[in-house]
Amino acid sequence: MKPQTSKSFSFAEVFCNIFGHQLKVSKNVTNHIHEYECAKCGIEMTDTANGFIARLTPKFKETNAYLASFHERRRQRRQQRTFVKAS
């Protein structure tokens, strides 16, 4: 027999299942991609490539971290280029 794992009961999860999540932006990955966290139950979600919102899995976390670093490097290069032209 498999041991049963007991999951703690949470009114917040029940509330979110009935009325929906109250998502708040927890991190801006790029200008168009954000990570969200539910104010009630604490579930984390993110934007997907096709414009939907999905649960934040370790794979999405890794992808968002790469996108954030790529976006930051590109933004810095763009800033440096404008400063060079202004001189």
VEXMIKE-407347 format. One record per residue (C-alpha): residue number from 1; x, y, z. Coordinates in pm, 1 decimal. Example, Ala and Ser with C-alpha at 12.3 -4.5 7.8 and 13.67 -1.06 7.14 Angstrom:
BEGIN
@num 1 | xx 1230.0 | yy -450.0 | zz 780.0
@num 2 | xx 1367.0 | yy -106.0 | zz 714.0
This chain:
BEGIN
@num 1 | xx 0.0 | yy 0.0 | zz 0.0
@num 2 | xx 105.3 | yy 354.2 | zz -68.2
@num 3 | xx 119.4 | yy 587.5 | zz 229.2
@num 4 | xx -133.7 | yy 866.6 | zz 201.0
@num 5 | xx 4.3 | yy 1213.6 | zz 204.5
@num 6 | xx -211.1 | yy 1446.6 | zz 405.5
@num 7 | xx -255.0 | yy 1786.6 | zz 250.8
@num 8 | xx -349.8 | yy 2061.5 | zz 489.6
@num 9 | xx -688.7 | yy 2218.5 | zz 431.1
@num 10 | xx -682.2 | yy 2583.1 | zz 334.1
@num 11 | xx -981.8 | yy 2814.9 | zz 313.5
@num 12 | xx -776.9 | yy 3041.1 | zz 85.7
@num 13 | xx -743.5 | yy 2764.0 | zz -173.2
@num 14 | xx -1116.1 | yy 2692.4 | zz -157.1
@num 15 | xx -1191.4 | yy 3063.4 | zz -194.0
@num 16 | xx -962.0 | yy 3087.0 | zz -497.5
@num 17 | xx -1112.4 | yy 2774.3 | zz -653.2
@num 18 | xx -1460.7 | yy 2924.4 | zz -628.1
@num 19 | xx -1403.3 | yy 3295.0 | zz -696.9
@num 20 | xx -1067.1 | yy 3295.4 | zz -877.2
@num 21 | xx -721.8 | yy 3413.6 | zz -780.5
@num 22 | xx -634.1 | yy 3772.1 | zz -686.9
@num 23 | xx -309.9 | yy 3802.1 | zz -880.1
@num 24 | xx -60.1 | yy 4076.8 | zz -804.4
@num 25 | xx 264.0 | yy 4135.4 | zz -994.8
@num 26 | xx 555.0 | yy 4003.5 | zz -791.2
@num 27 | xx 832.7 | yy 4046.9 | zz -1049.6
@num 28 | xx 871.3 | yy 4222.1 | zz -1384.1
@num 29 | xx 1080.6 | yy 3987.5 | zz -1598.3
@num 30 | xx 1066.1 | yy 4207.0 | zz -1910.4
@num 31 | xx 834.3 | yy 4482.4 | zz -2026.9
@num 32 | xx 579.8 | yy 4222.9 | zz -2138.4
@num 33 | xx 643.3 | yy 3922.0 | zz -1915.3
@num 34 | xx 558.8 | yy 3928.2 | zz -1545.2
@num 35 | xx 546.5 | yy 3686.7 | zz -1254.7
@num 36 | xx 233.7 | yy 3699.4 | zz -1038.5
@num 37 | xx 142.6 | yy 3581.1 | zz -689.3
@num 38 | xx -207.6 | yy 3527.2 | zz -556.3
@num 39 | xx -278.7 | yy 3751.5 | zz -258.4
@num 40 | xx -502.8 | yy 3487.5 | zz -97.4
@num 41 | xx -340.1 | yy 3146.5 | zz -146.2
@num 42 | xx 15.0 | yy 3238.5 | zz -249.1
@num 43 | xx 22.2 | yy 3043.9 | zz -577.1
@num 44 | xx 276.6 | yy 3178.4 | zz -828.5
@num 45 | xx 195.0 | yy 3225.2 | zz -1196.3
@num 46 | xx 363.6 | yy 3372.3 | zz -1503.0
@num 47 | xx 286.7 | yy 3484.3 | zz -1856.2
@num 48 | xx 347.7 | yy 3226.4 | zz -2128.3
@num 49 | xx 476.7 | yy 3274.1 | zz -2482.1
@num 50 | xx 126.9 | yy 3258.3 | zz -2628.9
@num 51 | xx -16.7 | yy 3519.9 | zz -2391.2
@num 52 | xx -182.2 | yy 3298.2 | zz -2131.9
@num 53 | xx -109.4 | yy 3274.9 | zz -1759.6
@num 54 | xx 27.0 | yy 2944.9 | zz -1626.2
@num 55 | xx 160.2 | yy 2812.1 | zz -1296.3
@num 56 | xx 520.7 | yy 2902.6 | zz -1228.6
@num 57 | xx 709.9 | yy 2574.5 | zz -1260.1
@num 58 | xx 1087.2 | yy 2534.3 | zz -1218.2
@num 59 | xx 1119.2 | yy 2531.1 | zz -1598.1
@num 60 | xx 931.6 | yy 2862.7 | zz -1626.0
@num 61 | xx 1147.8 | yy 3006.7 | zz -1344.8
@num 62 | xx 1462.0 | yy 2910.1 | zz -1535.9
@num 63 | xx 1325.9 | yy 3053.8 | zz -1859.6
@num 64 | xx 1221.4 | yy 3379.1 | zz -1691.1
@num 65 | xx 1563.9 | yy 3416.8 | zz -1527.9
@num 66 | xx 1732.6 | yy 3376.9 | zz -1866.8
@num 67 | xx 1492.4 | yy 3623.6 | zz -2031.0
@num 68 | xx 1547.6 | yy 3876.6 | zz -1751.4
@num 69 | xx 1926.8 | yy 3861.3 | zz -1787.3
@num 70 | xx 1904.9 | yy 3881.2 | zz -2167.0
@num 71 | xx 1664.6 | yy 4175.7 | zz -2147.6
@num 72 | xx 1885.9 | yy 4358.0 | zz -1895.6
@num 73 | xx 2201.7 | yy 4313.3 | zz -2106.9
@num 74 | xx 2019.3 | yy 4435.3 | zz -2416.1
@num 75 | xx 1876.2 | yy 4734.8 | zz -2230.0
@num 76 | xx 2221.5 | yy 4831.4 | zz -2101.3
@num 77 | xx 2373.3 | yy 4805.4 | zz -2449.7
@num 78 | xx 2096.8 | yy 5024.8 | zz -2587.4
@num 79 | xx 2163.8 | yy 5285.0 | zz -2315.1
@num 80 | xx 2538.6 | yy 5284.2 | zz -2381.9
@num 81 | xx 2478.1 | yy 5333.3 | zz -2752.3
@num 82 | xx 2262.7 | yy 5641.3 | zz -2693.2
@num 83 | xx 2523.3 | yy 5791.6 | zz -2458.6
@num 84 | xx 2797.6 | yy 5741.4 | zz -2716.7
@num 85 | xx 2597.4 | yy 5921.9 | zz -2985.5
@num 86 | xx 2523.0 | yy 6212.4 | zz -2751.4
@num 87 | xx 2895.1 | yy 6280.3 | zz -2687.5
